[in-house]
Amino acid sequence: MYGDRQLPIPVADAMPKTTRRRLPRGLRFLIDTMLGATLMVAVHLFVIQVSIVKGNSMEPCLHDGDRLVVDRVSYNLADVHRGDVVVLRYPKNPSMDFVKRIVGVPGDRVAMQGGVLLVNGNRADDYGCIPDVENLPELQVPQGEFFVLGDNRPISCDSREFGLVPADLLKGKVRARFWPIATATVF
């Protein structure tokens, strides 16, 4: 005290000191690694997936060995569109994934005449596909199902072989090819 005046006590000194314990460096690294891995698994399971093309059924659009980014969320929020390239579970063995193009959505009439794809009576082969000389009688795609084809029609195992694809077998929409870098593309 100086005379009748008291000096103010600094706020930091007035508060009781608490000691914050720091985690050991190795434990902090382990926790951060586990959190990061959990986040990556959650993103892979629910948001995006990386897929590798196996086979030539989507040539010339996709090639064997291409690496794709698949959006697993968009079809929960928006409709499937004709022309989308999708990853789907093979209807005859759902443990296998296929990459195909949606050519018929619910309500569409799909046919092939002399290898020409017709959707609702109009030519629909504007994807740069390799045509097949096969004929397919017209069929109407019912609600909740899709007609898919590979772009390399002569060798593709698709809806002509395994039938229509139920919506619950669609895993997601292909958004990009990131490998090989020389052919990286956004779809």
HELIX and SHEET records of a PDB file:
HELIX    1   1 VAL A   11  ALA A   14  1                                   4    
HELIX    2   2 ARG A   25  PHE A   46  1                                  22    
HELIX    3   3 SER A   74  LEU A   77  1                                   4    
HELIX    4   4 ARG A  153  ILE A  155  5                                   3    
HELIX    5   5 SER A  159  PHE A  162  1                                   4    
HELIX    6   6 ALA A  167  LEU A  169  5                                   3    
HELIX    7   7 ILE A  181  THR A  183  5                                   3    
SHEET    1   A 7 ILE A  48  ILE A  52  0                                        
SHEET    2   A 7 ARG A  67  ASP A  71 -1                                        
SHEET    3   A 7 LEU A 170  TRP A 179 -1                                        
SHEET    4   A 7 VAL A  85  TYR A  90 -1                                        
SHEET    5   A 7 ASN A  93  GLY A 104 -1                                        
SHEET    6   A 7 GLU A 145  LEU A 149 -1                                        
SHEET    7   A 7 VAL A 165  PRO A 166 -1                                        
SHEET    1   B 4 ILE A  48  ILE A  52  0                                        
SHEET    2   B 4 ARG A  67  ASP A  71 -1                                        
SHEET    3   B 4 LEU A 170  TRP A 179 -1                                        
SHEET    4   B 4 THR A 185  VAL A 186 -1                                        
SHEET    1   C 4 ASN A 122  ARG A 123  0                                        
SHEET    2   C 4 VAL A 116  VAL A 119 -1                                        
SHEET    3   C 4 ARG A 109  GLN A 113 -1                                        
SHEET    4   C 4 LEU A 136  GLN A 140 -1                                        
END                                                                             
